């Protein structure tokens, strides 16, 4: 069964649009290289459009061929580096879900 992973972030106050764009560029660059990401079916990320009040600030959605492919993504050293260095220090709130389909 395929697995979809969705995570949303709200950034700490004062996080600039340029900082968020840099995070997105680094994530996208890693995804585009595809190294160690066998089984990644689709991946999207971006800042909230601001259409509805109360939304998170940023979201990532990835679909994987199976659980093992998701786990390779989750545990990939580059993914962990980007989270530790760029994302974690700026998180005010985080929510995630993984579901099979």
Secondary structure, 3 states (H helix, E strand, C coil): CCEEEEEEEEECCCCCHHHHHHHHHHHHHHHHHCCCCCCEEEEEEEECCCCCCCCCCEEEEEEECCHHHHHHHHHCHHHHHHHHHHHHHHEEEEEEEEEEC
